[in-house]
Amino acid sequence: MGVLFKLAWLAGVVTAVALILWIGAGSVAAAVAASGWGVVAVVVLRGVALIGAGFGWFLLFPPRARPPARVCVLIRFLREGANALLPITQIGGEAIGARALALTGAPATLAAASVIVDVLVQATTQFLFGLLGLAALAAMREADPAPRAIAVALFAAAPALAGFFLVQRPIARRWITRLLQRLAGGREWLAFGAIDALYARLADIHANGRGVAAALLVHSCVWLFGVLEVWAVLAFMGYPCGYLEALVIESLMHAAKGAAFLIPGALGAQEGALIAICAIFGVPAEAAIALSLIKRVPDLVFGVPGLIGWQAIEGRALRGSGSAAVAESGPAE
C-alpha cells in the first residue's frame, strides 16, 4: 500500500471517529440500537443487490465465453468486500476480482476486460442514479440551493466517465501502444501483445450489444433496489420517509463515495455525506451516522467470507503451480 493510500485511510478513520465523538458516541449507539431488525434488513437487501450485480457482470460476457453465473456472483461479493475492508482504493477490489476470475480458469485478458466494462457500466448507471436523485431533490426543494451545488459536483464527473469509456475504444489502444513504444525506446515489449489481446477482449464485450444493454438494465435496477436500505433503516429508527426521500439520500451518498474513491472504504466521506444529506429531510446527525454504520455491517458479513474465499483460491492456485513445477522437474537421478 502506497504512502498516499495509507494517509487517505488514516484520514478517513480519524474523520469518521471524530464525527462520532462530535455528535456523541452514546447518541449514535442509541440510534443504532433503535434500528433493531433494520440491521438484518440491510444485510438481506445488500445480499440480494450483490447477487443482482454479479448477474449483471455475467451478462457482459460473450455467450461463448461466459463463466458460470455462480462464479461471477461469488467473485462479485469478493470485489465488494475487498473494496470495503482492505486499505486500498475503492477500485482495488476490481483488480482482485479479475485475478480471482482468472484463477478459476477464465483467460486473464477476458477477466480483466470484463471487469473494466463492468466498472464502466456501474459508473454509468450510478451517474444516472445520481442525476435521478438530484432531480427528485430539486422537485421537492425548489428554493433550496443544495441541488445546484450537487449538480455541479455530479457534472464534474461526466468528463472522467467519458474518458473511461473512450480509453476502451480502439483509438486509445493506438495511443497507449505509441506511448509504450516511446518509453521503451523502440524495443518490443511483451506488454504490446497483452494490450492487443486486452483490446480484442474489450471489443468482443462491447460487440455483445444485448449483453451490455441487459447489464445496464440490471445494474440500474440494483441501484433502485438499494434505496430500500435507507428506507428500512430510517423506518426502524423512527424516522419514516418515502421512497423518493430515501432515493435522494442513497443516490447522493453514492455520488459522494464515488468522488472519494481514493479513500479506502470511503471512510469519513460516507459519514459526512449522510449527515449533510439527511439533514435536508430533518434526520438528526446521530441517526445519519447510525445509518452509515449500519450500511457498513454487510461489508463485514459478506466481505470477510469473500476475502477468506479469495485466499482459498490463491492457495489452490499456488499449490497447483507447485505441483506442476514438481511434475516438470521429474524424479531426481
C-alpha positions, -999 to +999 in steps of 0.1 A: +000+000+000+015+034-010+020+062+014-008+082-002-033+054+004-020+050+040-026+087+047-060+086+030-071+056+050-058+072+083-075+105+075-108+086+068-106+067+101-098+099+120-127+118+103-152+090+110-142+087+146-142+125+151-177+128+136-189+101+160-173+118+190-185+152+179-221+140+177-218+118+208-209+082+208-238+074+232-264+091+209-250+072+179-251+039+198-287+045+209-297+052+173-281+020+161-298+000+189-331+017+180-328+003+144-334-032+157-343-055+128-332-028+104-297-042+106-309-076+094-330-060+067-300-042+053-279-073+053-306-092+034-312-064+009-275-059+003-271-096-004-299-096-030-283-065-046-249-081-048-264-112-064-280-089-090-248-070-096-229-103-101-255-114-126-252-081-144-214-088-147-222-123-160-244-109-188-215-088-202-195-119-213-200-130-249-222-161-247-195-184-260-170-173-233-192-169-202-180-184-169-207-199-147-231-173-133-224-185-097-187-178-101-195-142-112-218-138-082-194-151-057-165-131-070-188-100-070-191-105-033-153-107-031-149-074-051-173-056-028-156-070+004-121-061-009-132-025-017-148-021+017-124-038+040-089-037+025-068-005+028-068+001-009-087+024-032-124+017-039-114+002-073-087-020-059-112-048-054-119-049-091-083-059-098-085-086-071-118-098-087-102-100-122-073-121-108-097-144-089-117-150-121-086-157-140-075-182-113-108-200-117-099-208-153-110-177-173-085-162-197-067-134-179-074-108-206-111-117-207-113-114-169-096-080-169-117-068-199-149-079-183-142-061-150-132-029-169-165-029-188-185-039-156-170-009-138-179+013-167-215+000-166-217+005-128-202+040-131-226+050-159-257+037-141-245+053-108-242+086-126-277+083-139-289+072-105-273+104-090-290+125-116-323+109-107-317+117-071-308+152-079-339+157-100-360+143-071-344+167-047-348+197-070-385+188-074-390+186-036-369+216-026-372+241-055-358+270-034-330+251-018-295+259-032-283+224-024-294+208-056-274+233-077-242+227-057-247+189-060-254+193-097-220+210-102-203+181-084-221+155-104-215+170-138-178+174-129-176+137-130-190+135-165-157+141-183-140+114-163-168+090-171-165+098-208-127+094-207-131+060-191-153+050-220-130+064-246-099+046-232-116+013-240-120+021-277-096+011-304-082+046-309-070+046-273-051+013-280-030+031-306-022+059-282-012+036-254+009+015-277+027+045-291+033+058-256+049+025-245+070+024-277+084+058-269+090+049-233+107+016-244+130+034-268+117+014-298+122-020-281+094-046-285+078-055-252+056-084-244+031-059-230+022-047-265+008-082-272-011-081-239-026-047-248-037-060-282-053-091-266-070-070-239-085-046-265-096-076-286-115-089-255-129-054-249-141-053-285-158-087-281-176-075-249-187-042-265-199-060-296-223-080-273-249-053-275-277-073-259-255-083-230-243-047-224-279-034-226-291-061-202-262-054-178-271-017-179-307-025-170-298-050-143-274-025-126-300+003-128-325-020-110-298-028-084-293+009-076-331+014-073-334-017-052-306-005-029-328+025-019-347+002+003-318+000+027-322+037+036-360+034+037-359+004+060-332+017+085-348+051+089-383+035+093-369+012+121-352+041+138-384+061+139-377+085+110-400+071+083-396+086+049-410+080+014-392+061-014-382+094-031-366+108+000-347+076+005-337+076-032-322+111-027-302+100+003-289+068-012-281+082-046-262+113-034-244+092-007-231+070-035-221+101-055-201+113-026-185+079-022-176+079-059-159+113-056-139+100-026-128+068-045-092+073-034-102+069+003-103+032+013-139+023+021-149+059+017-142+062+054-154+095+068-167+106+034-198+084+036-205+095+072-201+132+064-222+130+032-250+112+051-250+139+078-254+166+052-279+149+030-301+135+059-302+170+074-322+182+043-350+159+054-348+166+091-330+134+101-306+142+130-269+137+128-268+108+152-293+089+131-273+097+099-242+083+115-261+053+127-274+048+092-238+049+078-226+024+104-255+000+097-248+002+060-213-010+067-225-041+085-230-061+052-194-052+043-183-073+072-210-100+069-202-106+032-167-092+029-149-114+055-161-147+039-153-132+005-117-124+014-113-159+030-126-174-002-101-153-022-072-166-001-085-201-007-084-195-045-049-181-042-038-210-021-053-236-045-035-218-074-002-218-055-005-255-047-013-262-083+017-243-096+039-260-071+027-295-082+032-286-118+068-275-111+075-307-093+060-328-122+081-309-148+113-314-129+108-352-129+123-376-104+158-369-091+185-391-106 
